Every structure is written in structure tokens, then in C-alpha cells.
Amino acid sequence: DRGQRFALTDEFILIGSASDSQIVLSDPQVTEHQASLANRNGRFAISTPIDDAIEVDGNALKADQWVWLPSTATIKLSARTTLAFQS
């Protein structure tokens, strides 16, 4: 998946390994629906259904905790997969 870019145009975006995710990743350590992004008028928030399944700028998220993303952020999904977020 290295080098891929994803346009974030939908209001709600699933990130994971499932084929129904808008951002589908091949890393076997990434769950089917590891994270969700919500787009609110060009501002993005992120959440995960699993405690400590993702980190945003080095901070682990608790399950179902929505966090507003800054204009640039590093989102770690596993030991092998990190996304560079830029709005």
C-alpha cells in the first residue's frame, strides 16, 4: 500500500482491510474496520471501535472516542502501516 493516496471526499470514511471500506489496506494486522473518519465541512475527526487500535501523533485512542484531526497528522494503524493525513 506504500505510496497510495486517498481522496477524502465522502462524509464518512471507513479504513480497514474489508472490501466495503473506502480505504482498503492489505496489511494483515489491520482489522476489517479499524478506523472511521468523519468529514464535517472539510474538518476531519477520527475514531476506532477498538481500544488502542490506532495512534494519532503518538497518542493512542480509546474505543469510540472521536478526535478532531489537525491539518496534518500521523495515524498509526499497526506496526507496519502508518498514514500521513493532510487536509
C-alpha positions, 0 to 999 in steps of 0.5 A, spaced: 500 500 500 506 504 500 505 510 496 497 510 495 493 516 496 486 517 498 481 522 496 477 524 502 471 526 499 465 522 502 462 524 509 464 518 512 470 514 511 471 507 513 479 504 513 480 497 514 482 491 510 474 489 508 472 490 501 466 495 503 471 500 506 473 506 502 480 505 504 482 498 503 489 496 506 492 489 505 496 489 511 494 483 515 494 486 522 489 491 520 482 489 522 476 489 517 474 496 520 479 499 524 478 506 523 472 511 521 473 518 519 468 523 519 468 529 514 464 535 517 465 541 512 472 539 510 474 538 518 476 531 519 475 527 526 477 520 527 475 514 531 476 506 532 471 501 535 477 498 538 481 500 544 488 502 542 487 500 535 490 506 532 495 512 534 494 519 532 501 523 533 503 518 538 497 518 542 493 512 542 485 512 542 480 509 546 474 505 543 469 510 540 472 516 542 472 521 536 478 526 535 478 532 531 484 531 526 489 537 525 491 539 518 496 534 518 497 528 522 500 521 523 495 515 524 498 509 526 494 503 524 499 497 526 506 496 526 507 496 519 502 501 516 502 508 518 498 514 514 500 521 513 493 525 513 493 532 510 487 536 509 
